[in-house]
């Protein structure tokens, strides 16, 4: 079973850069996407249901903003959108698709980098999302939660960690929250479980500033976070960098899960 997660920074832009042609070549069972920056009326048939896939989406009410989706080889048994918080649900940040005893989730955690107000909103989302994560674990299902979490967990997860300790995405409070997700709620960071020492090859996002891509001054903020049983079936993971579809790179994980 192959799962891909990718922040597209605009699905129409990513489509023009060849994302869907690339996606068709990957033989993935599930592809989770974030930051659609589109409403349903903006989506072409090829974006809504690429050949061989069903698509399900949670759009933001605000035009050109946020939005998440999941592409799957077969039609989901059930689709759920939102975390039950009207403010964040209007931003299109969470979609879940259920298949037998497996659930795939695409999530887009807010960025706090633009202002103090957005950082406060990010902290609020984290507080609201924590009990959702606890409840998901309690379901006893196989769950893979994919997405842009906008948090680099440890110093190994970004190039310039020393100079970013007071910046959104690497704040002590954010990192501590993610630690509790792993240690207290028992979610597993699949890539880090497979490659505990990986650094530069693990980055999934690069700033547009200062030749960050060329110099690999990156951050690992896109994750596949799974329940323990299914995480143990993960056998390989990689970040695809041969083509650029957005300022993020797709994270690909292969699981020995039927």
Backbone bond lengths (Angstrom), bond angles and torsions (degrees), N, CA, C in turn:
res aa  C-N    CA-C-N  psi(-1)  N-CA   C-N-CA  omega(-1)  CA-C   N-CA-C  phi
1 X - - - 1.461 - - 1.519 109.19 -
2 X 1.305 116.21 123.23 1.471 121.27 179.60 1.523 109.82 -109.32
3 X 1.336 115.61 130.50 1.459 122.34 177.69 1.521 108.30 -123.73
4 X 1.321 115.66 133.76 1.463 122.30 177.41 1.521 108.89 -119.98
5 X 1.322 116.46 139.22 1.458 120.05 170.13 1.521 108.41 -125.04
6 X 1.348 115.78 138.73 1.468 120.12 -176.37 1.523 110.23 -151.61
7 X 1.327 116.21 124.71 1.460 120.64 167.64 1.520 106.78 -82.31
8 X 1.336 116.33 119.46 1.464 121.44 -172.48 1.525 113.53 -90.41
9 X 1.335 116.95 -15.26 1.471 120.59 -176.96 1.527 110.41 48.72
10 X 1.326 114.16 47.64 1.459 121.54 -178.49 1.513 111.18 107.96
11 X 1.334 117.10 106.70 1.462 120.14 -174.63 1.522 111.50 -67.00
12 X 1.320 117.59 -33.01 1.458 119.71 179.25 1.534 110.94 -68.93
13 X 1.326 115.75 -39.86 1.463 119.96 176.47 1.523 110.85 -64.12
14 X 1.347 116.51 -45.69 1.470 120.22 179.84 1.525 111.52 -62.85
15 X 1.342 116.54 -37.26 1.464 120.25 177.71 1.525 110.72 -62.07
16 X 1.323 116.19 -41.19 1.459 119.99 179.45 1.524 112.24 -67.23
17 X 1.332 116.55 -21.95 1.469 121.42 179.51 1.526 112.34 -94.09
18 X 1.336 116.88 6.63 1.456 120.36 173.26 1.515 116.20 94.14
19 X 1.328 117.31 16.89 1.469 118.53 -176.86 1.526 112.30 -60.39
20 X 1.320 117.31 -43.66 1.464 118.90 -174.34 1.523 112.45 -72.95
21 X 1.321 117.32 -31.48 1.460 119.53 173.51 1.532 110.06 -64.90
22 X 1.324 115.59 -43.43 1.475 120.34 176.65 1.526 110.81 -62.49
23 X 1.323 116.03 -45.34 1.467 121.08 -178.96 1.527 111.59 -56.71
24 X 1.319 116.78 -40.39 1.462 120.43 -178.83 1.527 112.21 -64.59
25 X 1.312 117.21 -23.35 1.463 121.61 -178.08 1.533 113.03 -86.24
26 X 1.335 117.47 -8.32 1.464 120.07 -168.97 1.532 114.12 -90.02
27 X 1.314 117.48 -11.20 1.474 121.52 -178.97 1.530 111.28 53.63
28 X 1.310 115.61 38.55 1.463 120.29 179.74 1.525 110.40 -83.04
29 X 1.315 115.23 147.86 1.458 120.61 175.60 1.525 111.49 -84.99
30 X 1.337 115.18 -33.18 1.459 120.69 -179.42 1.527 108.57 -141.59
31 X 1.326 115.40 137.11 1.462 121.19 174.89 1.525 107.47 -128.57
32 X 1.330 115.25 117.47 1.460 120.98 177.45 1.518 109.01 -99.65
33 X 1.328 116.39 133.26 1.463 120.74 -178.71 1.518 109.45 -127.02
34 X 1.328 114.70 150.10 1.458 121.24 179.46 1.524 110.07 -134.04
35 X 1.318 114.17 162.63 1.463 123.70 -179.77 1.525 110.77 56.41
36 X 1.340 113.87 60.21 1.464 120.15 178.59 1.524 112.03 -64.02
37 X 1.328 116.15 -37.90 1.468 122.02 -175.56 1.530 110.15 54.31
38 X 1.326 115.95 43.05 1.463 121.01 -177.75 1.520 109.47 -154.70
39 X 1.314 115.71 153.32 1.458 122.50 169.70 1.528 108.65 -103.34
40 X 1.323 116.20 172.33 1.464 120.71 -177.08 1.523 111.41 -56.52
41 X 1.320 116.65 -37.18 1.469 120.20 -177.90 1.529 112.81 -70.26
42 X 1.332 116.85 -16.81 1.461 121.32 178.61 1.523 112.68 -86.46
43 X 1.328 115.87 -12.42 1.466 120.36 -170.79 1.520 111.31 -87.82
44 X 1.318 116.18 129.91 1.466 120.57 174.52 1.528 109.40 -77.88
45 X 1.311 116.83 165.96 1.464 120.45 176.62 1.528 111.18 -57.79
46 X 1.332 116.76 -37.46 1.465 121.12 -179.49 1.523 111.64 -68.07
47 X 1.330 117.33 -26.77 1.462 120.72 176.39 1.527 111.32 -82.40
48 X 1.327 116.14 -36.20 1.464 120.28 -178.37 1.523 111.62 -71.74
49 X 1.309 116.99 -39.58 1.470 121.43 -177.00 1.522 109.42 -149.82
50 X 1.334 117.56 79.51 1.466 119.79 176.82 1.529 110.28 -57.92
51 X 1.307 116.87 154.09 1.459 120.91 -176.71 1.527 111.17 -51.70
52 X 1.336 115.42 124.50 1.459 121.07 178.24 1.507 114.97 88.07
53 X 1.358 117.59 1.86 1.455 120.45 -175.61 1.526 111.96 -132.98
54 X 1.327 114.01 150.67 1.459 122.29 167.31 1.523 107.33 -99.16
55 X 1.310 116.97 144.83 1.458 120.82 177.15 1.517 111.14 -118.97
56 X 1.340 116.10 139.81 1.466 120.88 171.64 1.525 107.71 -134.07
57 X 1.334 116.53 143.84 1.456 120.57 -166.53 1.524 111.61 -141.71
58 X 1.334 114.15 155.17 1.463 121.73 169.09 1.522 106.32 -127.69
59 X 1.334 115.42 106.15 1.462 120.89 -175.41 1.522 110.76 -89.84
60 X 1.328 115.27 150.26 1.457 120.18 171.16 1.525 109.50 -78.32
61 X 1.322 116.18 149.27 1.463 119.98 175.37 1.530 111.14 -70.79
62 X 1.330 115.69 -34.02 1.462 121.02 179.01 1.518 109.76 -74.87
63 X 1.314 116.82 131.11 1.459 121.13 -177.97 1.533 110.93 -65.82
64 X 1.335 114.95 140.90 1.452 120.12 175.59 1.515 114.49 67.06
65 X 1.345 116.07 31.06 1.463 119.55 -172.18 1.521 110.62 -139.61
66 X 1.309 116.17 138.15 1.466 123.97 167.87 1.533 111.64 48.99
67 X 1.355 117.19 -145.01 1.460 122.39 -178.90 1.509 112.38 92.47
68 X 1.352 115.74 140.09 1.461 122.16 -178.59 1.527 109.83 -135.80
69 X 1.335 116.01 162.66 1.461 120.00 179.35 1.513 112.32 -156.82
70 X 1.324 114.95 165.86 1.468 122.83 175.26 1.523 107.93 -136.42
71 X 1.323 116.68 131.83 1.456 122.79 169.80 1.528 108.09 -106.74
72 X 1.330 115.86 134.34 1.465 120.54 -177.98 1.519 110.22 -137.73
73 X 1.330 115.79 150.86 1.466 121.41 -178.97 1.520 112.06 -67.77
74 X 1.338 115.96 -30.20 1.463 117.54 176.91 1.519 109.60 -127.77
75 X 1.300 114.61 161.27 1.455 120.63 -176.23 1.523 110.57 -67.66
76 X 1.325 118.32 132.67 1.462 120.11 179.58 1.529 112.00 -63.25
77 X 1.335 114.31 150.99 1.466 119.51 173.05 1.523 110.34 -71.28
78 X 1.350 114.89 -33.14 1.463 120.22 -179.36 1.515 109.16 -154.70
79 X 1.329 115.62 145.82 1.465 121.89 177.34 1.520 108.45 -124.06
80 X 1.329 116.25 133.90 1.463 122.27 178.62 1.519 108.36 -126.75
81 X 1.329 117.11 134.62 1.457 120.80 176.47 1.518 110.25 -121.00
82 X 1.322 115.81 143.55 1.455 121.54 175.32 1.508 113.93 85.03
83 X 1.345 115.00 159.55 1.471 121.66 -179.96 1.524 111.96 -106.37
84 X 1.334 116.91 5.25 1.464 119.77 179.13 1.516 114.06 90.78
85 X 1.326 117.00 15.22 1.466 122.80 177.25 1.524 106.71 -117.95
86 X 1.333 118.30 110.69 1.463 120.46 -172.37 1.524 114.10 -54.52
87 X 1.331 116.94 -41.87 1.459 120.01 -177.98 1.515 112.54 -62.36
88 X 1.317 116.57 -48.06 1.466 120.05 -179.58 1.523 111.52 -76.08
89 X 1.313 116.95 -32.75 1.465 118.78 179.42 1.522 111.32 -66.54
90 X 1.322 117.21 -27.49 1.467 119.71 176.65 1.533 111.09 -71.34
91 X 1.337 116.68 -13.60 1.464 121.23 179.71 1.529 112.55 -92.23
92 X 1.334 118.50 -4.66 1.460 121.34 175.69 1.515 113.23 65.91
93 X 1.336 116.40 65.87 1.468 120.47 -171.60 1.527 114.92 -117.08
94 X 1.337 119.03 -1.83 1.471 118.65 -172.26 1.519 110.57 -154.03
95 X 1.329 115.80 123.42 1.465 120.11 171.33 1.521 108.01 -136.63
96 X 1.319 114.67 137.51 1.475 122.18 -178.50 1.522 108.71 -124.31
97 X 1.337 115.29 136.02 1.460 121.34 175.68 1.525 108.68 -124.70
98 X 1.336 116.70 128.96 1.471 122.81 -178.54 1.525 110.28 -104.01
99 X 1.338 115.61 138.16 1.462 123.71 177.98 1.534 107.29 -138.60
100 X 1.316 117.67 106.26 1.469 121.14 -177.24 1.531 108.97 51.43
101 X 1.357 118.07 -118.67 1.466 119.67 -178.01 1.527 112.49 -98.00
102 X 1.340 116.81 14.38 1.460 122.66 -178.27 1.525 110.42 -115.58
103 X 1.325 116.09 137.34 1.462 121.60 173.04 1.518 109.40 -123.89
104 X 1.324 116.34 135.15 1.454 123.36 175.15 1.523 107.15 -114.99
105 X 1.318 116.07 132.42 1.463 121.26 -176.92 1.522 109.51 -127.74
106 X 1.322 116.35 136.07 1.459 122.32 172.64 1.519 107.82 -112.46
107 X 1.340 116.44 125.31 1.463 121.10 -175.12 1.528 109.62 -133.04
108 X 1.314 115.15 146.60 1.455 121.81 177.10 1.520 108.02 -130.30
109 X 1.326 115.48 100.54 1.464 121.47 179.32 1.528 108.31 -73.89
110 X 1.329 118.28 137.81 1.465 119.29 -177.95 1.528 112.53 -58.99
111 X 1.310 114.90 150.38 1.458 121.49 169.45 1.523 108.49 -89.41
112 X 1.308 115.98 143.11 1.463 119.43 177.45 1.505 113.00 -110.14
113 X 1.322 116.94 11.91 1.462 119.84 -170.07 1.525 114.07 -77.70
114 X 1.325 118.13 -18.50 1.469 119.26 -172.41 1.521 113.64 -81.86
115 X 1.344 117.60 -26.19 1.466 119.83 -177.05 1.522 110.40 -168.44
116 X 1.320 115.57 164.23 1.469 120.52 175.71 1.524 110.71 -62.68
117 X 1.336 116.14 -34.00 1.466 119.95 179.94 1.529 110.56 -65.80
118 X 1.332 116.68 -40.85 1.466 118.72 179.66 1.527 111.56 -71.97
119 X 1.330 117.31 -30.61 1.458 119.12 174.71 1.525 110.11 -66.76
120 X 1.318 117.02 -39.66 1.470 120.15 176.21 1.522 110.14 -62.89
121 X 1.333 117.08 -39.31 1.461 120.56 177.52 1.523 110.54 -65.27
122 X 1.323 117.22 -37.86 1.463 120.96 177.57 1.524 110.67 -61.39
123 X 1.327 116.37 -46.11 1.468 119.94 177.77 1.528 110.89 -61.40
124 X 1.330 116.40 -38.43 1.464 119.86 178.17 1.524 110.71 -64.62
125 X 1.333 116.48 -42.70 1.468 119.89 177.53 1.524 110.35 -60.19
126 X 1.318 117.21 -45.60 1.459 121.01 179.67 1.528 110.91 -57.77
127 X 1.330 116.56 -42.69 1.463 120.54 178.84 1.523 111.49 -64.85
128 X 1.326 117.27 -39.10 1.464 121.45 -179.97 1.532 111.64 -74.13
129 X 1.319 116.30 -31.36 1.462 121.13 -175.15 1.532 112.07 -79.73
130 X 1.310 117.00 -26.23 1.471 120.38 -176.63 1.529 112.26 -58.08
131 X 1.340 119.77 -50.16 1.467 118.54 177.63 1.529 113.09 -65.31
132 X 1.328 117.70 -26.55 1.464 120.34 174.16 1.522 109.54 -64.54
133 X 1.323 116.36 -44.10 1.459 121.19 178.08 1.523 111.44 -63.86
134 X 1.315 116.52 -38.08 1.469 120.05 177.48 1.525 110.58 -64.93
135 X 1.314 116.78 -44.14 1.462 120.95 -179.22 1.527 111.07 -65.64
136 X 1.322 117.28 -37.44 1.460 120.28 177.43 1.526 110.74 -61.47
137 X 1.312 117.53 -44.40 1.461 120.79 178.26 1.518 110.88 -59.79
138 X 1.324 115.87 -38.76 1.468 120.25 -176.37 1.520 112.74 -69.46
139 X 1.337 118.08 -15.13 1.464 120.32 179.82 1.524 112.49 -69.04
140 X 1.327 116.57 -24.11 1.459 119.73 179.48 1.513 114.17 75.66
141 X 1.330 117.89 18.15 1.456 122.41 179.13 1.530 109.83 -94.21
142 X 1.334 115.77 166.41 1.459 121.24 167.26 1.524 106.83 -81.13
143 X 1.321 116.79 120.76 1.462 120.69 -176.23 1.524 109.31 -132.59
144 X 1.339 115.89 134.06 1.456 121.72 170.43 1.527 107.18 -121.41
145 X 1.318 114.58 119.62 1.454 122.88 -175.99 1.526 107.49 -106.04
146 X 1.321 115.64 108.85 1.460 121.11 -174.99 1.517 109.80 -105.68
147 X 1.333 115.20 148.38 1.445 115.30 171.28 1.500 115.76 158.09
148 X 1.329 112.68 -179.22 1.457 123.08 175.07 1.528 106.76 -91.68
149 X 1.333 115.03 108.18 1.467 120.52 -177.84 1.520 111.88 -91.99
150 X 1.328 117.51 -8.75 1.463 122.27 178.22 1.533 112.94 53.92
151 X 1.331 115.86 31.05 1.465 121.62 175.30 1.529 108.53 -139.78
152 X 1.310 117.06 126.02 1.463 121.89 168.49 1.530 106.42 -90.90
153 X 1.320 116.74 122.27 1.461 120.44 -167.99 1.525 113.36 -73.72
154 X 1.328 117.68 -46.55 1.460 120.95 -175.73 1.522 110.31 -132.16
155 X 1.321 115.73 174.32 1.461 120.70 179.40 1.517 112.10 -59.93
156 X 1.329 117.80 -24.38 1.465 121.09 178.45 1.526 112.37 -73.20
157 X 1.327 116.69 -9.12 1.460 120.78 -172.15 1.523 114.37 -100.87
158 X 1.321 117.63 7.62 1.462 120.35 172.38 1.521 108.65 -157.02
159 X 1.329 114.87 153.72 1.460 120.58 -174.40 1.530 111.64 -67.66
160 X 1.332 115.63 -55.55 1.466 120.29 -173.68 1.525 110.96 -102.11
161 X 1.313 116.07 66.61 1.465 119.10 -174.02 1.522 112.72 -69.93
162 X 1.310 117.87 -34.28 1.471 119.74 -176.91 1.518 111.56 -63.38
163 X 1.329 116.70 -41.77 1.465 120.29 -176.74 1.518 113.04 -83.09
164 X 1.331 118.08 -3.86 1.469 121.05 -177.29 1.526 114.06 -109.87
165 X 1.325 117.49 10.39 1.463 119.85 -174.56 1.534 113.77 -68.21
166 X 1.323 116.73 -15.82 1.462 120.40 177.50 1.528 111.51 -110.29
167 X 1.334 115.86 12.44 1.464 120.79 -178.13 1.522 111.37 -107.52
168 X 1.337 115.39 147.52 1.461 121.26 177.34 1.518 110.03 -55.43
169 X 1.317 115.52 136.83 1.448 121.41 -177.19 1.502 113.33 102.25
170 X 1.342 116.88 -19.43 1.453 120.60 176.67 1.530 111.11 -140.98
171 X 1.317 115.99 25.24 1.463 120.45 177.26 1.528 109.89 -70.51
172 X 1.322 117.94 146.26 1.468 120.28 179.31 1.527 113.25 -54.26
173 X 1.342 116.73 -38.04 1.470 119.94 -178.68 1.525 111.34 -66.82
174 X 1.330 116.29 -38.39 1.468 120.46 179.24 1.528 110.53 -66.78
175 X 1.313 115.29 -45.93 1.454 120.36 -178.66 1.527 111.40 -64.73
176 X 1.328 116.00 -39.85 1.462 119.93 178.62 1.523 111.03 -65.07
177 X 1.326 116.46 -38.07 1.472 120.12 177.63 1.519 110.38 -61.50
178 X 1.332 116.71 -44.77 1.458 119.77 179.70 1.532 110.67 -65.20
179 X 1.320 117.36 -35.09 1.464 120.56 175.83 1.521 110.96 -60.88
180 X 1.329 117.58 -40.84 1.468 119.46 178.99 1.529 111.06 -68.37
181 X 1.337 116.75 -33.48 1.468 119.70 175.75 1.531 109.92 -59.67
182 X 1.323 116.22 -40.86 1.458 120.44 -179.24 1.531 112.32 -79.13
183 X 1.305 117.29 -46.48 1.465 120.92 -170.45 1.518 113.82 -85.55
184 X 1.329 117.53 -35.63 1.458 120.22 -176.39 1.527 112.62 -97.83
185 X 1.335 116.94 -35.98 1.464 119.76 178.99 1.533 111.70 -94.43
186 X 1.316 116.85 -10.16 1.473 123.07 172.78 1.527 113.55 68.88
187 X 1.341 116.90 28.69 1.454 120.01 166.65 1.520 108.87 -76.60
188 X 1.323 116.19 152.66 1.458 121.01 -175.46 1.528 110.59 -118.45
189 X 1.325 116.49 128.74 1.458 123.47 172.65 1.528 106.68 -78.55
190 X 1.327 116.30 101.31 1.470 120.99 -168.30 1.528 111.72 -63.36
191 X 1.323 117.30 -46.31 1.470 119.02 -179.26 1.523 110.41 -60.36
192 X 1.311 117.04 -44.83 1.465 120.24 -177.29 1.528 111.50 -69.22
193 X 1.316 117.00 -31.24 1.464 119.57 174.79 1.524 110.59 -63.60
194 X 1.333 116.65 -40.63 1.458 120.71 -179.91 1.528 112.41 -73.25
195 X 1.333 115.85 -39.23 1.463 120.39 -172.76 1.539 109.48 -131.47
196 X 1.310 116.73 76.47 1.472 120.00 -174.16 1.524 114.51 -63.91
197 X 1.328 118.15 -21.61 1.462 120.49 -177.22 1.524 113.39 -103.21
198 X 1.322 118.58 -1.26 1.467 121.05 -173.59 1.527 111.25 -65.11
199 X 1.338 115.23 141.07 1.467 119.76 177.45 1.527 109.75 -126.01
200 X 1.341 117.38 -94.93 1.465 120.43 -172.14 1.505 115.64 -58.69
201 X 1.329 117.59 -34.62 1.463 119.72 -179.45 1.521 112.47 -72.10
202 X 1.335 117.01 -10.39 1.456 121.63 -177.35 1.522 113.39 -91.98
203 X 1.335 118.04 -11.42 1.461 120.25 -175.56 1.525 110.99 -63.00
204 X 1.325 115.63 144.09 1.470 120.61 -179.05 1.529 113.38 -124.85
205 X 1.340 117.59 -4.83 1.470 120.46 -178.98 1.516 109.73 -144.98
206 X 1.349 114.72 141.88 1.458 122.14 179.71 1.518 108.79 -134.94
207 X 1.308 116.26 133.26 1.459 121.14 176.96 1.522 110.60 -62.69
208 X 1.331 115.70 154.58 1.462 120.56 174.44 1.535 111.08 -77.12
209 X 1.315 115.95 -9.74 1.464 119.61 -175.30 1.526 111.79 -87.12
210 X 1.328 115.15 146.12 1.447 122.37 164.75 1.522 117.48 56.17
211 X 1.324 118.19 39.64 1.474 122.03 174.57 1.534 111.92 57.05
212 X 1.321 115.73 37.72 1.467 120.37 -177.84 1.527 111.48 -61.49
213 X 1.335 116.77 -41.28 1.474 119.91 -179.70 1.527 110.38 -65.01
214 X 1.311 116.86 -48.09 1.462 120.89 -177.17 1.533 111.23 -61.16
215 X 1.325 116.45 -34.57 1.466 121.01 -177.71 1.526 113.09 -98.39
216 X 1.336 115.95 5.80 1.471 122.21 -178.46 1.530 112.36 52.66
217 X 1.310 115.78 42.76 1.464 121.13 173.86 1.532 106.30 -89.08
218 X 1.325 115.48 79.86 1.453 120.99 -169.74 1.510 114.77 -115.22
219 X 1.327 112.89 179.00 1.467 123.19 177.68 1.534 107.88 -133.01
220 X 1.314 116.83 145.58 1.468 121.59 170.83 1.522 107.32 -100.88
221 X 1.323 116.31 97.46 1.463 120.63 -178.01 1.528 112.26 -124.41
222 X 1.333 116.97 -2.87 1.466 121.47 176.30 1.528 108.08 -103.47
223 X 1.323 116.16 128.00 1.461 121.30 -171.24 1.522 111.74 -130.97
224 X 1.327 114.73 156.63 1.456 122.51 157.76 1.527 105.30 -115.12
225 X 1.314 115.07 113.36 1.460 122.50 -176.43 1.525 107.06 -114.79
226 X 1.328 116.55 125.26 1.463 120.48 -167.22 1.526 112.01 -129.58
227 X 1.324 114.41 160.61 1.454 120.02 170.57 1.537 108.36 -68.29
228 X 1.332 117.14 153.28 1.468 119.98 -169.65 1.528 114.98 -55.93
229 X 1.320 118.30 -44.89 1.464 119.89 -174.84 1.519 111.78 -61.08
230 X 1.321 116.95 -48.22 1.466 118.31 -177.50 1.520 110.94 -73.82
231 X 1.332 117.73 -28.00 1.468 119.16 177.94 1.525 111.19 -61.95
232 X 1.318 116.52 -31.95 1.462 120.93 -179.21 1.526 112.39 -70.13
233 X 1.329 117.37 -16.17 1.465 120.47 178.19 1.523 112.05 -88.00
234 X 1.345 118.32 -7.20 1.464 121.19 178.77 1.521 109.40 -65.88
235 X 1.321 116.19 130.35 1.473 119.43 -175.78 1.524 113.39 -117.97
236 X 1.319 117.97 -21.23 1.469 120.44 -179.85 1.518 109.52 -160.90
237 X 1.327 115.65 150.13 1.463 121.03 177.53 1.514 108.69 -148.02
238 X 1.326 115.06 152.62 1.463 119.84 178.62 1.519 109.50 -156.07
239 X 1.327 114.99 158.20 1.458 122.43 173.67 1.530 107.07 -108.97
240 X 1.328 116.40 124.13 1.468 121.06 -175.05 1.528 109.74 -87.61
241 X 1.344 115.65 119.78 1.459 120.34 -175.39 1.525 113.67 -126.84
242 X 1.326 117.88 5.92 1.464 119.70 -176.58 1.531 112.56 -71.29
243 X 1.325 115.81 -27.50 1.469 121.29 173.68 1.518 107.81 -127.72
244 X 1.321 115.96 153.77 1.457 120.30 178.48 1.522 109.31 -113.09
245 X 1.327 115.86 118.61 1.458 121.42 177.65 1.529 111.50 -102.26
246 X 1.341 116.51 -21.61 1.459 122.03 178.59 1.522 107.60 -162.07
247 X 1.336 117.32 -167.58 1.466 120.20 176.05 1.526 111.68 -78.72
248 X 1.329 116.96 -4.78 1.464 122.90 171.81 1.526 109.16 -105.73
249 X 1.340 116.08 164.25 1.465 121.55 174.00 1.529 108.87 -119.91
250 X 1.332 118.05 145.13 1.467 120.74 179.72 1.530 112.09 -65.30
251 X 1.318 115.23 138.98 1.467 122.81 173.19 1.529 108.09 -103.78
252 X 1.327 116.31 123.97 1.456 123.15 -175.32 1.528 108.55 -114.52
253 X 1.332 116.96 128.70 1.466 121.04 176.57 1.532 109.33 -130.12
254 X 1.309 116.06 132.91 1.459 122.90 175.40 1.516 109.65 -104.76
255 X 1.344 115.35 130.80 1.460 123.55 -178.65 1.520 109.87 -118.90
256 X 1.336 116.41 144.60 1.459 121.06 169.74 1.520 108.08 -88.47
257 X 1.317 116.15 70.44 1.460 121.89 -177.30 1.516 107.14 -134.46
258 X 1.293 116.91 123.66 1.466 120.93 -178.04 1.521 110.95 -69.36
